[in-house]
Amino acid sequence: MRIPARLLALVLIGFAAVSVGFASAYNAHPKLVVVIVIDQFRGDYLERYRDQFPEGGFRLLLDHGANFTDCNYDYANTRTAPGHATLFTGAYSNGHGIAANEWWDPKLKKMVTSVEDAETKLVGISGGKPGASPHNLLADTLGDELKLATQGQSRVFSISLKDRAAVLPGGFAADGAYWIDAKSGAWITSTYYRPDLPKWAQDFNAADRAAKYWDREWKDANGTLLRSTAHRKSRDGSEAGFYEVVGSTPFANEYEFEFAKELIVYEKLGEDKATDLLAISLSANDILGHQVGPDSPDMAAMALALDHELADFFNFLGHQIGLADLWIALSADHGISALPDAAKKLRIPAANLDAGKIEAEINASLNSKFSPGHNATYIKFDYPVAWLNEDAFAAPHVKEHDAEVATGEAMKQSGLRDYFTKSQLAHGEVPDTDLGRKYLHSYTPEGSWYVMGVPAPYTVGSPRGTDHASPYTYDTHVPLAFYGLPFRAGTYRTHAEPTDLAVTLASLLGINAPTHAVGRVLTEALTPAHAEGGAH
């Protein structure tokens, strides 16, 4: 369903008649803010497919909203967890602390994810598995400041297929964060938020709403079969789950929007005296993109399918909330490299490396240097970052600085262009260059010792497909667009950063920006609060 042109015209006329000076979280103007994050959606996609988008989906933001075409992350660690934390804290990793999807925990002596929390349990599935929480965040979020400003009256929710993409946007004070069980597709949460699922979510799962997305064919506009969600086996011989099979198709986005609609209705978002916030992170683009790269016909078809699903969701919001009482923001957590094979065909240097082999090479080098004849595991490698096991270095009495430098030099021998150590970053010892600043912004005091490698452009750490995690524009360039009463429609080519999203929304809502925010208010895209008064 598309938003009728007549309805849109009436909404826009209504916008012109209302002064934006009355916008305030305290009196529910707007009633609801929806922030949509598309996991792995490059900034050039909106221009690439713009002529193929009909009215109602992306075009609602492109034609009737404020669209920033030069929005780039100013850090190097372009991963999912840091990206989502940055968008909602208005800070980079040196402010919010989330530098990767996972890291080595020196106390637990193992790799841990950015949100796993052994003090909590998963809710919605049996088994008592450890849950997730925002306990690793070192800064608060837009939602936290909204809750504080309204003494808890505002409702804040976030959803995604991935736990980290649901937990980090919601922040500490979220009323709920929901993600899926990878095997079944059932929606789950953590005891951090509540002891059990709300009845509406229980009913959603009980109705097995995930089942209708199995055994379907995904075809492009020409009727060409792109993928099937028929049941199949994984590489290890086990039955492939919902995340693996359905997750790489547009049906996964459709499923998320279906759950989001239920949440809005049953949690009564937009119906109280303070502004509510809903964050939706769409994971399907990322799951598919790693496999086929940004230039595949499959990715084009995914963008067009998402456009249709956005139009349907915006139409729902128009009827449920009213577009005049709604603000929408759109961005992404990172981009993606071209397939190295595709880049090489154009004589651009590129490579698929094998992170597992590099890890073995680095460990072999460190064993040769510090413990000949003894096979110690000194590092875990998540390309392009090495996480050091401090205990392994303690045995040969190697201090942090020496351990990190030795690891960095071994990384260069294995194909990395350069490196920055945790010690360097902690003391601000980086070159006074754009690249140096990006790595300084990637610093976190959390986790073990580590070394951040500088990869060569279009060189990824997986032996097939492609990846993100570099400081280069194909990974840092993302969309940033806003729709709603305060925003002056247009295309803006002034520089913007994802940190500006939370700061701009906070300013317009009349609340404090998140604690560690470094973004700016995007004033060039804002309608003057008292335009009817003439020039001043």
Secondary structure as the mmCIF struct_conf table of DSSP 4:
data_model
#
loop_
_struct_conf.conf_type_id
_struct_conf.id
_struct_conf.beg_label_comp_id
_struct_conf.beg_label_asym_id
_struct_conf.beg_label_seq_id
_struct_conf.end_label_comp_id
_struct_conf.end_label_asym_id
_struct_conf.end_label_seq_id
HELX_RH_AL_P HELX_RH_AL_P1 ALA A 5 ALA A 17
BEND BEND1 VAL A 18 VAL A 18
HELX_RH_3T_P HELX_RH_3T_P1 VAL A 20 PHE A 22
STRN STRN1 SER A 24 SER A 24
HELX_RH_3T_P HELX_RH_3T_P2 ALA A 25 ASN A 27
TURN_TY1_P TURN_TY1_P1 ALA A 28 ALA A 28
STRN STRN2 HIS A 29 HIS A 29
BEND BEND2 PRO A 30 LYS A 31
STRN STRN3 LEU A 32 ILE A 38
TURN_TY1_P TURN_TY1_P2 ASP A 39 GLN A 40
TURN_TY1_P TURN_TY1_P3 GLY A 43 ASP A 44
HELX_RH_AL_P HELX_RH_AL_P2 TYR A 45 ARG A 48
BEND BEND3 TYR A 49 TYR A 49
HELX_RH_3T_P HELX_RH_3T_P3 ARG A 50 GLN A 52
TURN_TY1_P TURN_TY1_P4 GLU A 55 GLY A 57
HELX_RH_AL_P HELX_RH_AL_P3 PHE A 58 HIS A 64
BEND BEND4 GLY A 65 GLY A 65
STRN STRN4 ALA A 66 CYS A 71
STRN STRN5 ASN A 72 ASN A 72
BEND BEND5 ASP A 74 ALA A 76
HELX_RH_AL_P HELX_RH_AL_P4 THR A 80 THR A 89
BEND BEND6 GLY A 90 ALA A 91
HELX_RH_AL_P HELX_RH_AL_P5 SER A 93 HIS A 96
BEND BEND7 ALA A 100 ASN A 101
STRN STRN6 GLU A 102 ASP A 105
TURN_TY1_P TURN_TY1_P5 PRO A 106 LYS A 109
STRN STRN7 LYS A 110 THR A 113
BEND BEND8 SER A 114 VAL A 115
STRN STRN8 GLU A 116 VAL A 123
BEND BEND9 GLY A 124 GLY A 127
STRN STRN9 PRO A 130 ALA A 132
BEND BEND10 PRO A 134 PRO A 134
TURN_TY1_P TURN_TY1_P6 HIS A 135 ASN A 136
BEND BEND11 LEU A 138 ALA A 139
HELX_RH_AL_P HELX_RH_AL_P6 LEU A 142 ALA A 149
TURN_TY1_P TURN_TY1_P7 THR A 150 GLY A 152
BEND BEND12 SER A 154 SER A 154
STRN STRN10 VAL A 156 SER A 160
BEND BEND13 LEU A 161 LYS A 162
HELX_RH_AL_P HELX_RH_AL_P7 ASP A 163 GLY A 170
BEND BEND14 PHE A 172 ALA A 173
BEND BEND15 ASP A 175 ASP A 175
STRN STRN11 GLY A 176 ILE A 180
TURN_TY1_P TURN_TY1_P8 ALA A 182 SER A 184
STRN STRN12 TRP A 187 SER A 190
TURN_TY1_P TURN_TY1_P9 THR A 191 TYR A 193
BEND BEND16 PRO A 195 ASP A 196
HELX_RH_AL_P HELX_RH_AL_P8 LYS A 199 ALA A 206
TURN_TY1_P TURN_TY1_P10 ALA A 207 ALA A 210
HELX_RH_3T_P HELX_RH_3T_P4 ALA A 211 TYR A 213
BEND BEND17 TRP A 214 ASP A 215
STRN STRN13 GLU A 217 LYS A 219
TURN_TY1_P TURN_TY1_P11 ALA A 221 ASN A 222
STRN STRN14 LEU A 225 SER A 228
STRN STRN15 LYS A 233 LYS A 233
TURN_TY1_P TURN_TY1_P12 ARG A 235 ASP A 236
BEND BEND18 GLY A 237 SER A 238
STRN STRN16 GLU A 239 GLU A 239
HELX_LH_PP_P HELX_LH_PP_P1 ALA A 240 ALA A 240
HELX_RH_AL_P HELX_RH_AL_P9 PHE A 242 VAL A 245
TURN_TY1_P TURN_TY1_P13 VAL A 246 SER A 248
BEND BEND19 THR A 249 THR A 249
HELX_RH_AL_P HELX_RH_AL_P10 PRO A 250 TYR A 266
TURN_TY1_P TURN_TY1_P14 GLU A 267 GLY A 270
BEND BEND20 ASP A 272 ALA A 274
STRN STRN17 ASP A 276 LEU A 282
HELX_RH_AL_P HELX_RH_AL_P11 ALA A 284 VAL A 292
TURN_TY1_P TURN_TY1_P15 PRO A 294 ASP A 295
BEND BEND21 SER A 296 SER A 296
HELX_RH_AL_P HELX_RH_AL_P12 PRO A 297 GLN A 320
TURN_TY1_P TURN_TY1_P16 ILE A 321 ILE A 321
HELX_RH_3T_P HELX_RH_3T_P5 LEU A 323 ASP A 325
STRN STRN18 LEU A 326 ALA A 332
BEND BEND22 ASP A 333 ASP A 333
HELX_LH_PP_P HELX_LH_PP_P2 SER A 337 LEU A 339
HELX_RH_AL_P HELX_RH_AL_P13 PRO A 340 LYS A 345
TURN_TY1_P TURN_TY1_P17 LEU A 346 ARG A 347
STRN STRN19 ALA A 351 ASN A 352
HELX_RH_AL_P HELX_RH_AL_P14 ALA A 355 PHE A 370
TURN_TY1_P TURN_TY1_P18 PRO A 372 GLY A 373
STRN STRN20 ILE A 379 ASP A 382
TURN_TY1_P TURN_TY1_P19 TYR A 383 PRO A 384
STRN STRN21 VAL A 385 LEU A 388
HELX_RH_AL_P HELX_RH_AL_P15 GLU A 390 ALA A 394
TURN_TY1_P TURN_TY1_P20 ALA A 395 HIS A 397
HELX_RH_AL_P HELX_RH_AL_P16 GLU A 400 GLN A 413
TURN_TY1_P TURN_TY1_P21 SER A 414 GLY A 415
BEND BEND23 ARG A 417 ARG A 417
STRN STRN22 ASP A 418 THR A 421
HELX_RH_AL_P HELX_RH_AL_P17 LYS A 422 ALA A 426
TURN_TY1_P TURN_TY1_P22 HIS A 427 GLY A 428
BEND BEND24 ASP A 432 THR A 433
HELX_RH_AL_P HELX_RH_AL_P18 ASP A 434 LEU A 440
TURN_TY1_P TURN_TY1_P23 HIS A 441 SER A 442
BEND BEND25 PRO A 445 SER A 448
STRN STRN23 TYR A 450 VAL A 454
HELX_LH_PP_P HELX_LH_PP_P3 PRO A 455 ALA A 456
TURN_TY1_P TURN_TY1_P24 PRO A 457 TYR A 458
STRN STRN24 THR A 459 VAL A 460
BEND BEND26 GLY A 461 GLY A 465
BEND BEND27 SER A 470 TYR A 472
HELX_RH_AL_P HELX_RH_AL_P19 THR A 473 THR A 476
STRN STRN25 HIS A 477 HIS A 477
STRN STRN26 LEU A 480 TYR A 483
BEND BEND28 GLY A 484 GLY A 484
TURN_TY1_P TURN_TY1_P25 LEU A 485 PRO A 486
STRN STRN27 PHE A 487 PHE A 487
HELX_LH_PP_P HELX_LH_PP_P4 ARG A 488 ALA A 489
STRN STRN28 GLY A 490 ALA A 496
TURN_TY1_P TURN_TY1_P26 PRO A 498 PRO A 498
HELX_RH_AL_P HELX_RH_AL_P20 THR A 499 LEU A 509
TURN_TY1_P TURN_TY1_P27 GLY A 510 GLY A 510
BEND BEND29 ILE A 511 ILE A 511
HELX_LH_PP_P HELX_LH_PP_P5 ASN A 512 PRO A 514
TURN_TY1_P TURN_TY1_P28 THR A 515 HIS A 516
HELX_RH_3T_P HELX_RH_3T_P6 THR A 523 ALA A 525
STRN STRN29 LEU A 526 LEU A 526
HELX_LH_PP_P HELX_LH_PP_P6 THR A 527 PRO A 528
TURN_TY1_P TURN_TY1_P29 ALA A 529 HIS A 530
HELX_RH_3T_P HELX_RH_3T_P7 ALA A 531 GLY A 533
#
